[in-house]
Amino acid sequence: MRVISLVPSVTEALFDLGLTENEVIGRTKFCIHPENKVKNVPVIGGTKNINIDKIKALKPDLILANKEENIKEQVEMLMEDFKVLVTNIETIEDNYYLLKALGNLFNKEERAQQFNLKIYDVLEQAKLHSTVKAAYLIWKNPYMTIGSDTFIHRILTEIGFENICKDKTRYPEIRMGDLADADVIMLSSEPFPFKEKHIEEMKTFYPDKKIIIVDGEAFSWYGTHIAKCGDYFRELLADIHAMQR
């Protein structure tokens, strides 16, 4: 089956399940994992600006899209000519069934189950000793955070953080003053590329708060990615535990 993936984390999952460059025939420029495999796959634009003509020229049997990451109108255009599977992943359970569905679709059921079990194992072993209130920022100018109906929120909650914006939905804008209740402020490495200089900027407002850069992929990439984040989560939580002492 010739498949095009419009979702970076799904592209990674396809290769992790055992598909090859002969089967994954198109990807977005943000599909960067696994590097040694995706470098041989043609780029068909970004997640928000798909090149329809390039996709038509590749003649895929299936296109994998996502409700949040891709533009509805562009996906609907593709549906006129191709079979398109649109995913919507907000929970760990959603992710479980995504991998199960991909496993069934590509005859990789056993491999998909191995990754699902590993993901549950990683999340089970990564637990804070006590709840820590966290603010997780994904954007600057304006600052934006995550609400309770996001995959990032679920991962935060699974490993013991309390999202201070859990009463909000999707990706609301916030002001610096809204972060006062947070024990830790997390600046994600993506989609906005927060750097150390942004920590220093925030420190002028909150000199005594713990403010850290976190790996955005570990919190937002569904599919198989979480299965590889065990060491990262352990190191992150060890750092938080040290803060609690």
C-alpha positions as a Markdown table, in Angstrom:
| # | Residue | x | y | z |
|---|---|---|---|---|
| 1 | Met | 0.0 | 0.0 | 0.0 |
| 2 | Arg | 1.3 | 3.5 | -1.0 |
| 3 | Val | 0.7 | 5.9 | 1.8 |
| 4 | Ile | 1.2 | 9.6 | 2.4 |
| 5 | Ser | 1.4 | 10.9 | 5.9 |
| 6 | Leu | 0.5 | 14.5 | 6.7 |
| 7 | Val | 1.3 | 14.1 | 10.4 |
| 8 | Pro | 4.8 | 14.0 | 11.8 |
| 9 | Ser | 4.2 | 11.7 | 14.7 |
| 10 | Val | 2.2 | 9.3 | 12.5 |
| 11 | Thr | 5.0 | 9.2 | 9.9 |
| 12 | Glu | 7.4 | 8.2 | 12.7 |
| 13 | Ala | 4.9 | 5.5 | 13.9 |
| 14 | Leu | 4.6 | 4.1 | 10.4 |
| 15 | Phe | 8.4 | 3.5 | 10.2 |
| 16 | Asp | 8.5 | 2.2 | 13.8 |
| 17 | Leu | 5.8 | -0.3 | 12.8 |
| 18 | Gly | 8.0 | -1.6 | 10.0 |
| 19 | Leu | 6.9 | 0.2 | 6.9 |
| 20 | Thr | 9.6 | 1.2 | 4.3 |
| 21 | Glu | 10.2 | 4.1 | 2.0 |
| 22 | Asn | 8.6 | 2.0 | -0.7 |
| 23 | Glu | 5.3 | 2.2 | 1.2 |
| 24 | Val | 5.6 | 5.7 | 2.8 |
| 25 | Ile | 5.8 | 7.7 | -0.4 |
| 26 | Gly | 5.1 | 11.3 | 0.9 |
| 27 | Arg | 5.5 | 13.3 | 4.1 |
| 28 | Thr | 5.5 | 16.9 | 5.3 |
| 29 | Lys | 8.6 | 18.9 | 6.0 |
| 30 | Phe | 8.0 | 18.5 | 9.7 |
| 31 | Cys | 8.1 | 14.7 | 9.5 |
| 32 | Ile | 11.7 | 14.5 | 10.8 |
| 33 | His | 11.7 | 11.0 | 12.5 |
| 34 | Pro | 13.3 | 8.6 | 11.9 |
| 35 | Glu | 15.9 | 10.8 | 10.1 |
| 36 | Asn | 17.6 | 8.0 | 8.2 |
| 37 | Lys | 14.3 | 6.9 | 6.7 |
| 38 | Val | 12.3 | 10.1 | 6.1 |
| 39 | Lys | 15.2 | 11.7 | 4.2 |
| 40 | Asn | 14.4 | 9.5 | 1.3 |
| 41 | Val | 10.7 | 10.3 | 1.2 |
| 42 | Pro | 9.4 | 13.2 | -0.9 |
| 43 | Val | 8.1 | 16.3 | 0.9 |
| 44 | Ile | 4.6 | 17.4 | -0.1 |
| 45 | Gly | 4.6 | 20.7 | 1.9 |
| 46 | Gly | 3.9 | 21.6 | 5.5 |
| 47 | Thr | 1.1 | 20.3 | 7.8 |
| 48 | Lys | -0.9 | 23.5 | 7.1 |
| 49 | Asn | 0.1 | 24.1 | 3.5 |
| 50 | Ile | -0.2 | 20.9 | 1.6 |
| 51 | Asn | 0.8 | 20.8 | -2.1 |
| 52 | Ile | -2.2 | 19.1 | -3.6 |
| 53 | Asp | -0.6 | 18.7 | -7.1 |
| 54 | Lys | 2.5 | 16.9 | -5.6 |
| 55 | Ile | 0.2 | 14.5 | -3.8 |
| 56 | Lys | -1.8 | 13.8 | -6.9 |
| 57 | Ala | 1.4 | 13.1 | -8.8 |
| 58 | Leu | 2.4 | 10.5 | -6.2 |
| 59 | Lys | -0.9 | 8.6 | -6.6 |
| 60 | Pro | -1.2 | 7.3 | -3.0 |
| 61 | Asp | -3.6 | 4.5 | -2.0 |
| 62 | Leu | -4.2 | 6.2 | 1.4 |
| 63 | Ile | -3.5 | 9.5 | 3.0 |
| 64 | Leu | -3.2 | 9.9 | 6.8 |
| 65 | Ala | -4.3 | 13.2 | 8.2 |
| 66 | Asn | -5.2 | 14.7 | 11.6 |
| 67 | Lys | -8.1 | 16.9 | 12.7 |
| 68 | Glu | -5.9 | 19.3 | 14.6 |
| 69 | Glu | -2.7 | 19.4 | 12.6 |
| 70 | Asn | -4.1 | 19.7 | 9.1 |
| 71 | Ile | -6.4 | 22.3 | 7.5 |
| 72 | Lys | -10.0 | 21.0 | 7.1 |
| 73 | Glu | -10.5 | 22.5 | 3.6 |
| 74 | Gln | -7.3 | 21.0 | 2.3 |
| 75 | Val | -8.1 | 17.5 | 3.7 |
| 76 | Glu | -11.6 | 17.7 | 2.1 |
| 77 | Met | -10.1 | 18.5 | -1.3 |
| 78 | Leu | -7.9 | 15.4 | -1.0 |
| 79 | Met | -11.0 | 13.4 | -0.1 |
| 80 | Glu | -12.4 | 14.1 | -3.5 |
| 81 | Asp | -9.7 | 12.0 | -5.2 |
| 82 | Phe | -8.2 | 9.8 | -2.5 |
| 83 | Lys | -9.0 | 7.6 | 0.5 |
| 84 | Val | -8.2 | 9.8 | 3.6 |
| 85 | Leu | -8.1 | 8.6 | 7.2 |
| 86 | Val | -8.4 | 11.5 | 9.6 |
| 87 | Thr | -7.3 | 10.9 | 13.2 |
| 88 | Asn | -8.2 | 12.8 | 16.3 |
| 89 | Ile | -6.0 | 12.0 | 19.3 |
| 90 | Glu | -6.7 | 13.6 | 22.7 |
| 91 | Thr | -6.2 | 10.8 | 25.2 |
| 92 | Ile | -3.9 | 7.9 | 25.9 |
| 93 | Glu | -6.8 | 5.6 | 24.9 |
| 94 | Asp | -7.2 | 7.4 | 21.6 |
| 95 | Asn | -3.5 | 6.7 | 21.0 |
| 96 | Tyr | -3.9 | 3.1 | 21.9 |
| 97 | Tyr | -6.6 | 2.7 | 19.2 |
| 98 | Leu | -4.6 | 4.7 | 16.7 |
| 99 | Leu | -1.7 | 2.2 | 16.9 |
| 100 | Lys | -4.1 | -0.7 | 16.9 |
| 101 | Ala | -5.8 | 0.6 | 13.8 |
| 102 | Leu | -2.4 | 1.2 | 12.0 |
| 103 | Gly | -1.3 | -2.2 | 13.0 |
| 104 | Asn | -4.4 | -3.8 | 11.5 |
| 105 | Leu | -4.2 | -1.7 | 8.4 |
| 106 | Phe | -0.6 | -2.6 | 7.5 |
| 107 | Asn | -0.5 | -6.1 | 9.0 |
| 108 | Lys | 1.7 | -5.0 | 11.8 |
| 109 | Glu | -0.6 | -6.0 | 14.7 |
| 110 | Glu | 2.1 | -7.5 | 16.9 |
| 111 | Arg | 4.5 | -4.6 | 16.5 |
| 112 | Ala | 1.7 | -2.1 | 17.3 |
| 113 | Gln | 0.8 | -4.0 | 20.5 |
| 114 | Gln | 4.4 | -4.0 | 21.6 |
| 115 | Phe | 4.5 | -0.3 | 21.3 |
| 116 | Asn | 1.2 | 0.1 | 23.1 |
| 117 | Leu | 2.4 | -2.0 | 26.0 |
| 118 | Lys | 5.7 | 0.0 | 26.2 |
| 119 | Ile | 3.9 | 3.3 | 26.2 |
| 120 | Tyr | 1.7 | 2.2 | 29.2 |
| 121 | Asp | 4.9 | 1.0 | 30.9 |
| 122 | Val | 6.7 | 4.3 | 30.4 |
| 123 | Leu | 3.8 | 6.3 | 31.7 |
| 124 | Glu | 3.3 | 4.0 | 34.7 |
| 125 | Gln | 6.9 | 4.3 | 35.8 |
| 126 | Ala | 7.1 | 8.1 | 35.3 |
| 127 | Lys | 5.2 | 9.4 | 38.3 |
| 128 | Leu | 5.7 | 12.3 | 40.6 |
| 129 | His | 5.7 | 11.6 | 44.4 |
| 130 | Ser | 3.2 | 14.4 | 44.9 |
| 131 | Thr | 1.2 | 16.6 | 42.5 |
| 132 | Val | 3.0 | 19.6 | 41.1 |
| 133 | Lys | 1.1 | 22.5 | 39.6 |
| 134 | Ala | 2.4 | 23.2 | 36.1 |
| 135 | Ala | 1.9 | 25.8 | 33.4 |
| 136 | Tyr | 2.9 | 24.5 | 30.0 |
| 137 | Leu | 3.5 | 27.2 | 27.3 |
| 138 | Ile | 3.5 | 26.4 | 23.6 |
| 139 | Trp | 3.7 | 29.9 | 22.1 |
| 140 | Lys | 5.0 | 33.4 | 22.7 |
| 141 | Asn | 3.5 | 36.8 | 21.5 |
| 142 | Pro | 0.9 | 36.0 | 22.7 |
| 143 | Tyr | 1.7 | 33.5 | 25.3 |
| 144 | Met | -0.5 | 30.4 | 24.8 |
| 145 | Thr | -1.0 | 27.4 | 27.0 |
| 146 | Ile | -2.9 | 24.1 | 26.8 |
| 147 | Gly | -6.4 | 23.2 | 28.0 |
| 148 | Ser | -7.8 | 20.0 | 29.4 |
| 149 | Asp | -8.9 | 18.6 | 26.0 |
| 150 | Thr | -5.4 | 18.2 | 24.6 |
| 151 | Phe | -3.0 | 15.3 | 24.3 |
| 152 | Ile | -0.3 | 17.4 | 26.1 |
| 153 | His | -2.6 | 17.8 | 29.1 |
| 154 | Arg | -3.2 | 14.1 | 29.3 |
| 155 | Ile | 0.5 | 13.3 | 29.3 |
| 156 | Leu | 1.1 | 16.0 | 32.0 |
| 157 | Thr | -1.6 | 14.5 | 34.1 |
| 158 | Glu | -0.4 | 10.9 | 33.6 |
| 159 | Ile | 3.0 | 11.7 | 35.1 |
| 160 | Gly | 1.6 | 13.6 | 38.1 |
| 161 | Phe | 1.4 | 17.3 | 37.1 |
| 162 | Glu | -1.7 | 19.4 | 37.6 |
| 163 | Asn | -2.3 | 21.7 | 34.7 |
| 164 | Ile | -3.2 | 25.1 | 36.2 |
| 165 | Cys | -5.3 | 25.8 | 33.1 |
| 166 | Lys | -7.3 | 22.6 | 33.2 |
| 167 | Asp | -10.5 | 24.6 | 33.4 |
| 168 | Lys | -9.8 | 25.9 | 29.8 |
| 169 | Thr | -10.0 | 24.2 | 26.5 |
| 170 | Arg | -7.7 | 23.9 | 23.4 |
| 171 | Tyr | -4.9 | 26.5 | 23.3 |
| 172 | Pro | -5.9 | 29.7 | 25.2 |
| 173 | Glu | -4.0 | 32.9 | 25.3 |
| 174 | Ile | -2.7 | 33.9 | 28.8 |
| 175 | Arg | -0.8 | 36.8 | 30.4 |
| 176 | Met | 2.3 | 36.5 | 32.5 |
| 177 | Gly | 0.3 | 37.3 | 35.6 |
| 178 | Asp | -1.8 | 34.2 | 35.0 |
| 179 | Leu | 1.1 | 31.9 | 35.9 |
| 180 | Ala | 1.3 | 32.9 | 39.6 |
| 181 | Asp | -0.2 | 29.6 | 40.8 |
| 182 | Ala | 2.3 | 27.4 | 39.0 |
| 183 | Asp | 5.0 | 25.5 | 40.9 |
| 184 | Val | 6.9 | 25.0 | 37.6 |
| 185 | Ile | 6.6 | 26.8 | 34.3 |
| 186 | Met | 7.4 | 24.6 | 31.3 |
| 187 | Leu | 8.4 | 26.2 | 28.0 |
| 188 | Ser | 8.0 | 23.8 | 25.2 |
| 189 | Ser | 10.6 | 23.3 | 22.5 |
| 190 | Glu | 7.8 | 23.3 | 19.9 |
| 191 | Pro | 5.8 | 24.7 | 18.2 |
| 192 | Phe | 7.4 | 27.9 | 19.4 |
| 193 | Pro | 11.2 | 27.2 | 19.9 |
| 194 | Phe | 11.6 | 28.5 | 23.5 |
| 195 | Lys | 15.2 | 29.0 | 24.5 |
| 196 | Glu | 17.2 | 29.9 | 27.6 |
| 197 | Lys | 16.8 | 33.6 | 26.9 |
| 198 | His | 13.1 | 33.2 | 27.3 |
| 199 | Ile | 13.7 | 31.7 | 30.8 |
| 200 | Glu | 15.7 | 34.8 | 31.7 |
| 201 | Glu | 12.9 | 37.0 | 30.5 |
| 202 | Met | 10.4 | 35.2 | 32.7 |
| 203 | Lys | 12.8 | 35.3 | 35.6 |
| 204 | Thr | 12.4 | 39.1 | 35.7 |
| 205 | Phe | 8.7 | 38.6 | 36.4 |
| 206 | Tyr | 9.0 | 35.3 | 38.5 |
| 207 | Pro | 12.5 | 35.3 | 40.0 |
| 208 | Asp | 11.8 | 32.5 | 42.5 |
| 209 | Lys | 9.8 | 30.1 | 40.2 |
| 210 | Lys | 11.3 | 27.0 | 38.5 |
| 211 | Ile | 11.2 | 27.7 | 34.8 |
| 212 | Ile | 12.5 | 25.0 | 32.4 |
| 213 | Ile | 12.6 | 24.1 | 28.7 |
| 214 | Val | 10.8 | 20.8 | 28.0 |
| 215 | Asp | 10.9 | 18.5 | 25.0 |
| 216 | Gly | 7.8 | 19.3 | 23.1 |
| 217 | Glu | 7.9 | 16.0 | 21.2 |
| 218 | Ala | 7.8 | 14.0 | 24.5 |
| 219 | Phe | 4.5 | 15.7 | 25.4 |
| 220 | Ser | 2.8 | 16.2 | 22.1 |
| 221 | Trp | 3.9 | 13.5 | 19.7 |
| 222 | Tyr | 1.3 | 10.7 | 19.9 |
| 223 | Gly | 1.8 | 7.4 | 18.0 |
| 224 | Thr | 4.9 | 5.5 | 19.0 |
| 225 | His | 7.0 | 8.4 | 20.3 |
| 226 | Ile | 6.2 | 8.1 | 24.0 |
| 227 | Ala | 7.6 | 4.6 | 24.0 |
| 228 | Lys | 11.0 | 6.2 | 23.6 |
| 229 | Cys | 10.7 | 8.8 | 26.3 |
| 230 | Gly | 11.2 | 6.7 | 29.4 |
| 231 | Asp | 14.7 | 8.1 | 30.1 |
| 232 | Tyr | 13.6 | 11.7 | 29.4 |
| 233 | Phe | 10.6 | 11.5 | 31.7 |
| 234 | Arg | 12.8 | 10.0 | 34.5 |
| 235 | Glu | 15.3 | 12.7 | 34.2 |
| 236 | Leu | 12.6 | 15.4 | 34.1 |
| 237 | Leu | 10.9 | 14.1 | 37.2 |
| 238 | Ala | 14.1 | 13.6 | 39.1 |
| 239 | Asp | 14.7 | 17.3 | 38.5 |
| 240 | Ile | 11.3 | 18.2 | 39.8 |
| 241 | His | 11.7 | 15.9 | 42.8 |
| 242 | Ala | 14.9 | 17.8 | 43.7 |
| 243 | Met | 12.9 | 21.0 | 43.6 |
| 244 | Gln | 10.4 | 19.6 | 46.1 |
| 245 | Arg | 13.0 | 18.8 | 48.7 |
